[in-house]
Amino acid sequence: MAQIPVITIKQGISYRIDFTYEVDGSPYDLDTATITSQIRKDVKSEDIAATFTVVDVDLTTGLFALTLTATETSAIDCGETEESPESQYVWDCIIQEDGETDIRLFDPSIVKISPGCTRII
């Protein structure tokens, strides 16, 4: 299982992170898989702060992206800085291949939400 570093998402700005899923060093066909990725306050939280949209870059070769729109990142609560406890969240990603088998792509990792002050009207 891969370990993903801490990511920082700027509030009010679109976000995208790209992945290549490989098995034994070779690209893996995810064309029929279901990919889900969420941000929550902590791993036990029932509340979802945001759900990433999965973009099919080329699922047959294991390439996909997770995205959030500017509207979605604006809706994530945060503190005065990205280091504030209110700005700290966790996220992970699960791939479901056959409707039953879940593969956690990586262990839950930290998301920092960086506050913004400019508002587009």
N, C-alpha and C positions, 0 to 999 in steps of 0.2 A: 504494500500500500504506500502510495506516495505521500510525502509530507509537503503541504502547500505553505508557503510563507505567509506572514501577515499581509493582508491587502488593505489599502486605503481607498475608500470611495468618497469622492467629493460630492457633497450634498448639492442637488440641483443640476448636476452634470451627468450625462449618459455615461455608462460604464460597460466595459467589455473585457472578458478574459478568455483566451483561446486555449484549447486542450487538444492533445493527440493521445488517444487511448491505445496502448500497446500491450500485447501479451507476449512474453518471452522475447522482447525486443522487436516484434513485428506489429505493424498496424493491425487493428482488430475491427472487423465489420460490426458497426453499431446500427445498421440500417433499420433493424426491427426492434431495437431496444427503446426503452422509455428512460429518459434522463430527467432527474429532478434535483434541484438545488435551491436551498432556502437559507435565509438569514433569520436568526432568532437572538433574543437577548442572552440566553444561555442554553445549554444543551437540554435542560429540563423544561424550558418554557413551552407552553401550549400556543402562545401567540407568535405568529409569523410576522416579522418586520418587513420582509420582502421575499418574493419568489422570482428567481432568475428565469428569463425566457431562454430557451435553448435554440440556438441557431445552427442549422445543418450546413456546416461548411463543406464537408464531404464525409458523411457518416460511414460510407462503405470502406473508407480508409481510416476510420476512428477520429476524424477531425470534427470538432464542434466548438461552439463558443457559448458562453453564458453572458447574457446582457441584462441591463436595467436601463430604463428610460430616465430622462431628467425628471419627469414627474414622479417616477417611482423612488428615485434617490432623494427627492425633496421631501417625500412623505416619511422618511426614516428619521425618527427623533435623535437629536444629538445634543451634547453639551457645548460649552464655550470653545473647546479645542478638541482635536481628535484624540488627545490623551485623557480627556475627562471620562470618568466612569460611565456617564450617560451616553458616550459616543462609542463604547465598546460592545461588540456583538460577536457571535460565532456563526460559521457557515460550514457546510459540507456539500457533497454531491453524491447521489446514488444512481447507479445504472441498474435497471431491471431488464433482464434479457428475455425471459420466457414467461413472464407474468408471476413468477414465484421466487426466482433467485435474485437476490439483491446483492450488488457489489458496491461497497462503499469505495469511491474513487480515492478518497483521502480522509484522514482523521479530521474531526472538526478543527477548524483553524479560526484565528482572530480576524475580524473585520473592524476597521476603524472608520468612523464616519467623520469626515472633515467638514465642519460647518461653512456655509457660504453666506455672503451678505448681499450680493447682487440679485435682484429679482427681475425676471423678464416679464413685462406686462403685456 
